[in-house]
Amino acid sequence: MGLAPNDMWGGIGTEYKGINFWYDRISDNDYVIYFDLSVGEALYYNSYTKEWE
């Protein structure tokens, strides 16, 4: 996927088709993905809860 470290979130971030997103591992089995929607607004997916926030 071409992911690279992202200093802002401390996770792994990249851009795809103009959308920024980050991947953070929260445990051996779980992760959170953040999608930038606009300034100050993001969409989060938590694999532990299996919910979008």
N, C-alpha and C positions, 0 to 999 in steps of 0.2 A: 504494500500500500504506500510505501514511500514515507512512512511516519518518521518524524524527527522530534527530538526533545523540545519542549516549549517552556521557556523560563517563567512565563506569567502564571501558569497553573501548576507547574511542577510535574506535569504528566507528559504525555506524548501527543503532539498536535500536528495537524497538517491542513491543507486546503484541497477541496475537491469541487470542481465546477463552481468556483466562487464562494463556496460555503466552508467556513472554518470549523473544524471539530477537534476534540481532544479525547483521549482515552486515558483513564486512570484506573489502575488495578487497586482494588480495595481489600482483597484477600487472595488466597491461592485460587479460589474458585469464582470470585465475583469481580465485577468491573462497573465503571460508570462511563458513559459516553456523553459528551456535551456538544451540542450544535449551536453555533452562533446564529441567531436570527436577525438581530439588529443591535444597535448600541444599547447595552444594558439589559438585553433580553436573550435568553438561551433556552434550549430544550434539552432535558436530561433524560437518559435512560439508565435505570439501575438494574443490573442483572439479578441482584439478590431479591428485590421486591418484584421484579419483572413488570415495572410500571414506568410510564413516561411522566415526567414532572414538568 
